[in-house]
Amino acid sequence: HVISSGINAEYGGAGKRKGTANARMPEKVIWMRRMRVLRRLLKKYREDKKIDKHMYHSLYLQSKGNIYKNKRVLMEHIHRKKAESARLKVLQEQAEARRNRSKAAHERKLARNAQKNAEMFAHIEDNVAEDES
């Protein structure tokens, strides 16, 4: 006899079940499998330099704290975090460039004002010298 693969799915309804869901497939086993999958992924990402050790540590603790339901959710979170940090880095670089530009413009303005003042005082001193003589 060849038994089809769907035989258990067809005849495993509530009436055929004797043990509790936890007895049939313990929550602890499910938890251990999930932790192993998530930790394996984190370890792989850390070794491939996709995440640094600080991000690894925080994600490890979050995984242990039942934040991530499965591997896909964890991967999406990592990609989102990396994209956000890249965006923040670009914004910081832009802000730094803006600060440098405004600082240079301010220094040019101060130099220009100092030169104008020097010319004005030189002109005033020339007028005072002419008046005295």
C-alpha positions as a LaTeX table, in Angstrom:
\begin{tabular}{lrrr}
\hline
Residue & $x$ (\AA) & $y$ (\AA) & $z$ (\AA) \\
\hline
His1 & 0.00 & 0.00 & 0.00 \\
Val2 & 1.20 & 3.52 & $-0.83$ \\
Ile3 & $-0.17$ & 5.98 & 1.70 \\
Ser4 & $-0.72$ & 9.51 & 0.43 \\
Ser5 & 1.13 & 12.28 & 2.25 \\
Gly6 & $-2.15$ & 14.01 & 3.13 \\
Ile7 & $-3.54$ & 11.07 & 5.11 \\
Asn8 & $-2.71$ & 12.56 & 8.52 \\
Ala9 & $-4.11$ & 15.92 & 7.55 \\
Glu10 & $-7.39$ & 14.31 & 6.51 \\
Tyr11 & $-7.90$ & 12.12 & 9.57 \\
Gly12 & $-6.36$ & 14.15 & 12.38 \\
Gly13 & $-9.34$ & 16.24 & 13.41 \\
Ala14 & $-10.27$ & 17.24 & 16.94 \\
Gly15 & $-12.05$ & 13.93 & 17.54 \\
Lys16 & $-8.88$ & 11.91 & 16.87 \\
Arg17 & $-6.68$ & 13.89 & 19.24 \\
Lys18 & $-6.08$ & 12.46 & 22.69 \\
Gly19 & $-3.39$ & 14.72 & 24.11 \\
Thr20 & $-3.35$ & 18.48 & 24.58 \\
Ala21 & $-1.72$ & 20.62 & 21.91 \\
Asn22 & 1.23 & 21.04 & 24.26 \\
Ala23 & 1.53 & 17.27 & 24.75 \\
Arg24 & 1.38 & 16.64 & 21.01 \\
Met25 & 3.98 & 19.34 & 20.18 \\
Pro26 & 5.51 & 20.93 & 23.30 \\
Glu27 & 5.77 & 24.71 & 23.43 \\
Lys28 & 9.28 & 24.32 & 24.78 \\
Val29 & 10.39 & 22.40 & 21.67 \\
Ile30 & 8.83 & 25.05 & 19.42 \\
Trp31 & 10.58 & 27.76 & 21.46 \\
Met32 & 13.95 & 25.98 & 21.29 \\
Arg33 & 13.65 & 25.53 & 17.53 \\
Arg34 & 12.75 & 29.18 & 17.05 \\
Met35 & 15.61 & 30.39 & 19.26 \\
Arg36 & 18.08 & 28.19 & 17.40 \\
Val37 & 16.88 & 29.48 & 14.03 \\
Leu38 & 17.08 & 33.14 & 15.11 \\
Arg39 & 20.43 & 32.74 & 16.84 \\
Arg40 & 21.86 & 30.90 & 13.84 \\
Leu41 & 20.74 & 33.77 & 11.59 \\
Leu42 & 22.22 & 36.39 & 13.92 \\
Lys43 & 25.52 & 34.50 & 14.11 \\
Lys44 & 25.67 & 34.21 & 10.31 \\
Tyr45 & 24.92 & 37.90 & 9.82 \\
Arg46 & 27.59 & 38.86 & 12.36 \\
Glu47 & 30.20 & 36.65 & 10.68 \\
Asp48 & 29.27 & 38.06 & 7.25 \\
Lys49 & 29.69 & 41.59 & 8.71 \\
Lys50 & 26.07 & 42.43 & 7.88 \\
Ile51 & 25.60 & 43.52 & 11.50 \\
Asp52 & 28.17 & 44.72 & 14.03 \\
Lys53 & 28.67 & 43.19 & 17.46 \\
His54 & 26.57 & 45.88 & 19.18 \\
Met55 & 23.58 & 45.35 & 16.92 \\
Tyr56 & 24.07 & 41.57 & 17.27 \\
His57 & 23.92 & 41.81 & 21.06 \\
Ser58 & 20.77 & 43.93 & 21.15 \\
Leu59 & 19.04 & 41.70 & 18.58 \\
Tyr60 & 20.11 & 38.57 & 20.50 \\
Leu61 & 18.52 & 39.87 & 23.68 \\
Gln62 & 15.39 & 40.96 & 21.82 \\
Ser63 & 15.12 & 37.49 & 20.26 \\
Lys64 & 15.39 & 35.95 & 23.70 \\
Gly65 & 12.71 & 38.38 & 24.89 \\
Asn66 & 10.23 & 37.05 & 22.31 \\
Ile67 & 10.21 & 40.16 & 20.11 \\
Tyr68 & 10.63 & 38.26 & 16.84 \\
Lys69 & 8.00 & 35.73 & 15.89 \\
Asn70 & 10.09 & 34.12 & 13.17 \\
Lys71 & 13.17 & 34.46 & 10.97 \\
Arg72 & 11.43 & 36.61 & 8.35 \\
Val73 & 10.36 & 39.19 & 10.95 \\
Leu74 & 13.90 & 39.35 & 12.33 \\
Met75 & 15.40 & 39.79 & 8.85 \\
Glu76 & 12.93 & 42.58 & 8.02 \\
His77 & 13.81 & 44.33 & 11.29 \\
Ile78 & 17.55 & 44.10 & 10.51 \\
His79 & 17.07 & 45.52 & 7.00 \\
Arg80 & 14.91 & 48.32 & 8.37 \\
Lys81 & 17.49 & 49.16 & 11.06 \\
Lys82 & 20.34 & 49.19 & 8.55 \\
Ala83 & 18.41 & 51.41 & 6.13 \\
Glu84 & 17.54 & 53.80 & 8.94 \\
Ser85 & 21.15 & 54.03 & 10.16 \\
Ala86 & 22.35 & 54.63 & 6.58 \\
Arg87 & 19.75 & 57.38 & 6.19 \\
Leu88 & 20.83 & 58.98 & 9.48 \\
Lys89 & 24.47 & 58.83 & 8.41 \\
Val90 & 23.66 & 60.65 & 5.14 \\
Leu91 & 21.67 & 63.28 & 7.03 \\
Gln92 & 24.53 & 63.81 & 9.48 \\
Glu93 & 27.00 & 64.24 & 6.62 \\
Gln94 & 24.68 & 66.76 & 4.97 \\
Ala95 & 24.30 & 68.68 & 8.24 \\
Glu96 & 28.07 & 68.72 & 8.71 \\
Ala97 & 28.58 & 70.02 & 5.16 \\
Arg98 & 25.91 & 72.68 & 5.75 \\
Arg99 & 27.63 & 73.73 & 8.99 \\
Asn100 & 31.00 & 73.96 & 7.25 \\
Arg101 & 29.54 & 76.04 & 4.40 \\
Ser102 & 27.82 & 78.45 & 6.76 \\
Lys103 & 30.94 & 78.72 & 8.92 \\
Ala104 & 33.07 & 79.54 & 5.86 \\
Ala105 & 30.50 & 82.12 & 4.70 \\
His106 & 30.46 & 83.69 & 8.18 \\
Glu107 & 34.26 & 83.92 & 8.22 \\
Arg108 & 34.26 & 85.52 & 4.76 \\
Lys109 & 31.66 & 88.03 & 5.95 \\
Leu110 & 33.73 & 88.89 & 9.04 \\
Ala111 & 36.86 & 89.33 & 6.90 \\
Arg112 & 34.95 & 91.56 & 4.46 \\
Asn113 & 33.57 & 93.68 & 7.32 \\
Ala114 & 37.03 & 93.97 & 8.90 \\
Gln115 & 38.46 & 95.14 & 5.57 \\
Lys116 & 35.64 & 97.69 & 5.12 \\
Asn117 & 36.24 & 98.99 & 8.66 \\
Ala118 & 39.98 & 99.24 & 8.03 \\
Glu119 & 39.38 & 101.22 & 4.80 \\
Met120 & 36.86 & 103.45 & 6.54 \\
Phe121 & 39.20 & 104.18 & 9.47 \\
Ala122 & 42.10 & 104.78 & 7.06 \\
His123 & 39.91 & 107.27 & 5.19 \\
Ile124 & 38.88 & 108.98 & 8.46 \\
Glu125 & 42.52 & 109.17 & 9.62 \\
Asp126 & 43.51 & 110.74 & 6.26 \\
Asn127 & 40.75 & 113.35 & 6.69 \\
Val128 & 41.86 & 114.11 & 10.28 \\
Ala129 & 45.49 & 114.42 & 9.14 \\
Glu130 & 44.50 & 116.84 & 6.36 \\
Asp131 & 42.43 & 118.93 & 8.79 \\
Glu132 & 45.32 & 119.24 & 11.26 \\
Ser133 & 47.78 & 120.39 & 8.62 \\
\hline
\end{tabular}
